[in-house]
Amino acid sequence: MDDIKFNKILLFSNALVPLAFLAFDGFRGNLGANPIEFFLRTTGVLTLIFLLVTLAVTPLRKYFGWNSLIKFRRMLGLYAFFYGFLHLITYSIFDKSFDLSAIATDVWQRPFIAVGMLAFFLLIPLAVTSTNGMIKRLGGKNWSKLHKLTYPIAILGVIHFWMIVKSDLKYPFLFAVVLAFLLGYRIYTAYQKPKPIKAN
Amino acid sequence: MANEIKSSEITPESTYLSRRNFIRAGVFAGTTLATGLTYRFFNEPPPKEVVTAEIENIKKSLDAPIEEKLNTFEEITNYNNYYEFSTGKTSVARAAQDFVTRPWTVEVGGLVQKPKVFDIEDLLKFEQEERIYRFRCVEGWSMVIPWVGFPLKKILDAVQPLGSAKYVAFRTFYDGGSSKNPDVKLPSGRNGMQSAFSAGIDLPYVEGLRLDEANHPLTILATGLYGKQMPNQNGAPIRLIVPWKYGFKSIKSIVKITLTEDEPPTTWNIAARNEYGFYSNVNPTVAHPRWSQATERRIGELSSRDTLMFNGYADEVANLYNGMDLKKYF
């Protein structure tokens, strides 16, 4: 087994650790008095964490030259989708009893639900086009254009979190700062393109 | 060829592979442990239960009995809001462990004939009765809690409000953050309270009721729950309970009660005027701007249930609001 493969397994299993804890605590009735809310909040935060870690790959590669990180980006992105899916499905089943019209009303009347829902629906095409075959079919350029959607998704995700908090904005603020830094880095490097060499 | 490696110096492939597997197993175990510890750091298990003293001679009350299942002591004491200690509902119990609630006095004054400072020990000598009430948080969760306490009216009658008194203002003990605070009894931080900046709301916490709401027989000052003195995290040693209003109206750890002519400022209304009104009666037909109030999750149940008008106390309290537009006075 080469190192890349081993590291992939390492990442895959570590990303499942929070879910294992959730399942273990849930099974033993240790998720606190409101287990649904706890599960909802934890999967939501994990979605944001994986989105931000996915967005950290490019800056880390460029700044430190850690090019092999690119090999793990797809898995990180898919984990963001996975935890986002768990988050949405928990809300749909336990908060809304899977009543689609109640969900539609919520999306219509509650901006923070609409923002979260939009972010999740934008994640779907990215998850669907994450296979090697799809990358080939779309062509590298189109594929990377499409996957620029990650930026608005992450912004919507942080706004979604910000909007639901009552007064203590510590954590939403922390996510916003990290996201601003990661997106800021991209803007900064875009303006730092090498100047054309003068013909001598 | 002095540099030639002797064949005896070459690590056999099997040794090399087993050493590598050994390291990998270590890396695997180490990172998994680190991830698990990180998860636990952010999601601490609840602290050990602190059992408070029994309250004796509790009268079982016949007022507003309800047939719903009581929430457990564990649920009530490990899941609630108390922003002075923490903004996390499951973190309050631990943060409030060192809260010192003796000696304690409640100063009652303002527009009254006989202002008085009550010692908590005297208040505990008032006839205590059990009141089983629904408790509905503005966030959309609810519980059924067996409080112990006495009607607020008893204290108000004792100080004899003047005719000009129209409202009752309440204030919570607070010693966090500022040395200018009027309630400082102990070095800041000793009680585990945090700064107003960390809480994200103005502190000390203040609340208010209309005088007729305060005098209503359902309105109590609670000194305990489940027959025991009030646990720190639930607002020791004495707190307000107004069962037909959202939970944040039921101010905790009261040090001051003032009768006033004008509507007093209230903490969450100051924080967000369009989200939390002065009245804040439980009302499934008036949504919070950011979420619906039509349903609630009863702690201990997985599916949600319908929220009742005035939290199920409409028969007792609806007449207090005759002719008022409850969408305007939310």
Interface residues (C-beta under 8 A of the other chain):
Chain A: F6 I9 L10 S13 N14 V17 P18 F21 N30 G32 A33 N34 I36 E37 F38 T42 F94 D95 S97 D106 Q109 R110 P111 F112 M163 I164 K166 S167 D168 L169 K170
Chain B: R24 V27 F28 T31 T32 T35 G36 Y39 R40 N43 P45 P46 N71 E74 E75 N78 Y79 Y83 T87 K89 T90 E139 W141 S198 A199 G200 I201 A271 A287 R290 W291 S292 R297 I299 G300 L302 S303 S304
